[in-house]
Amino acid sequence: MTRLIPMRALLLLGALLAAACSGASADEVEVRMLDNTYAPAVVEVDPGEPVRFRNAGRVPHNVIADDGSFVSVDETGDNTQPGEDWTVTIDDPGLYAYYCSLHATQNEAGRWQGMVGTLVVGDVADAVDVAAAGSDAPAEWTGETRRVPEDHPTIQNAVDAADPGDLVLIGPGVYREAVSVTTPGLVIRGTDRNEVILDGELTRENGFAVTADGVAIENLTARGYTVNGFFWNGVTGYRGSYLTAIDDWVYGIYAFDSVDGLFEHSYASGSWDAGYYIGQCDPCNAVVTDVLAEFNGLGYSGTNASGNIWIVDSEWRHNVAGIVPNTLDSELLPPANDVVIAGNWIHDNGEVGRAPNRTAEWSAYGNGVVLAGVRDAVVRNNLIVNNPTSGVQVVSMIDEQFWPSGGNEIRDNVIRGSGRSDLAIGGPLEQGSCIADNDADTTLPFLAGLLHRCDGINLPLWYGLATAADPLARIAQVNAGQNPQLAHGEAPKPEMDFAQLPGGADAPVVPAVDVFAGLDFDPDAIVTPTMPDGVEIADRRTTLFGIPLDGGFWPVLYGALMWWIPVLVWLLGGLWALARLWRGEKATWQKAGWSLAAVGWPTVGVIAYTGLAADGWSWRRRLLVAVGGTLVWLIVVVAALLIGGVV
């Protein structure tokens, strides 16, 4: 996942949160280097006009011209880091194709695929074709098998020799290589999931980097890669079945800018970002099912992944946080929407000391499910147990833009042992998510079960900050070095005794074509998992008005400023307003109206009464207390965010 709450965010509290964005100057063209994408992919400039490449992603990128005419990598070999930029000026008209060597691969024809772009300099007559093509993968096996090591000494050699639709069959062994797949329709299969091992030795980038359509990878292990274990980028049709990803540092099993896919019967651990990730697709037409994620920053992360995306019937445990769909500007196609999370066993997340993480992952600490700036998602029929923050948390997202959540349904879940709250909906500007028929004890806000229903009253949450305070405080903890860290390769290791692909080497060979349409998948058959025997339900943490008292300095401070103070203003100020009103000389209808505002319009009603109608006060005094007090609170909050490094 990318940043849940980025460092550059500016908070406008009480009504909305807005973001500060950096941009190119008016006299230069900017290309953003996002995660695996240049945006825009094609740029037209005049000769001599500078083009600034800004890394707006989370990982390093570079810019290398196909013809070698410009290279962003400096003489020391350093790439452009997140937040940095690099500028190129080209005087000669022409078409200049370029790529990121970290996130693109070269096919047999010498064409770069993946993170690629084109500069059109001057009046160039040649058309630039950037239209997305349909899958060119064959739907059936050719009958040809490329065996490793019998016929080919390495996996890469076999992949390069294969024709579209071939089977690459890999025998037991440890293969110290990084494999680039540019041939469509291959099925790459290990004969034994536990004994066919690609080893990155903590130095190689990707176990498999796939930029061809319709490639299926089955029944093997990738461990110790510095970026991803299994990576599909910019493809139509993908499948990962019976895969094991261990200590692949960013993502274990990953599909980006790809559609029509399936991750199934797989395991992922030891990734600081996410064990499983699907990003930048709409509609994704993708299913994640019967997988296990543990000891990752996030079990699942999906940035800007929308449309027919199902995360179902899987187990998510011992991650910093469990399942976290989200919206960010660092990838295309925001906001994330139309995601279904159902039938999962989500438990004992909030791992400390055994799961790697960085800022975004730690900001989601202790939640079973987080919907961060996500719209129209459904979270249903999950068993969510012993997560030390919340079972399900809905929050808005701040990046270069503000992305409110809304329209989400959280229903028919069984939630136990949440440390803070079983269900938490956070403002500001949350637009009408609802909860219904959950077997859960606690909500935040406290009356969410009454005021945010799916079949009755459903009020938008315009300004509640109790839920939002915690992820902001977690960012301050990261800046203070208070999130326990692991080096690459230090997460706990699983027993290598995973289930095999049925049929093994002799299983049917099926390229990943029309994957989603071909699934035998009945959403109505998804049911809530049964609680396993012997599970001990964790005690709830000690909280005061919804803020845990054991969270450390920053969570308590931010909780006090953003939640306790507004609640006390509402409760104590409301009592004060009622007392003054009914002792005063206003007409009965005025007393009744202001009483209703002070009590029924949390916090804001008290401020409005104080500023507009407080009996016996001059307008100057009313203005000083209402406006001045609010400004003082805002200044203190912003100062705390600045000191914590959040803004």
Secondary structure, 3 states (H helix, E strand, C coil): CCCCCCCCEECCCCCCCEECCCCCCCCCEEEEEECCEEECCEEEECCCCCEEEEECCCCCECCEECCCCCECCCCCCCCECCCCEEEECCCCCEEEEEEEEEEEEECCCCCEEEEEEEEEECCCCCCCCCCCCCCCCCCCCCCCEEEECCCCCCHHHHHHHCCCCCEEEECCEEECCCEEECCCCCEEEECCCCCEEEECCCCCCEEEEECCCCEEEEEEEEECCCCEEEEEECCEEEEEEEEEEECCCCEEEEEECCEEEEEECCEEECCCCEEEEEECECCCCEEEECCEEECCCEEEEEECECCCEEEECCEEECCCEEEEEECCCCCCCCCCECEEEECCEEECCCCCCCCCCCHHHHHCCCEEEEEECCECCEEECCEEECCCCEEEEEECEECCCEECCECCEEECCEEECCCCEEEEECCCCEECCEEECCECCCEECCCHHHHEECCCCECCECCCCHHHHHHHHHHHHHHCCCCCCCCCCCCCCCCCCCCCCCCHHHCCCCCCCCCCCCCCCCHHHCCCCCCCCCCCCCCCCCEECCEECCCCHHHHHHHHHHHHHHHHHHHHHHHHHHHHHHHCCCCHHHHHHHHHHHHHCCCHHHHHHHHHHCCCCCHHHHHHHHHHHHHHHHHHHHHHHHHCCCC
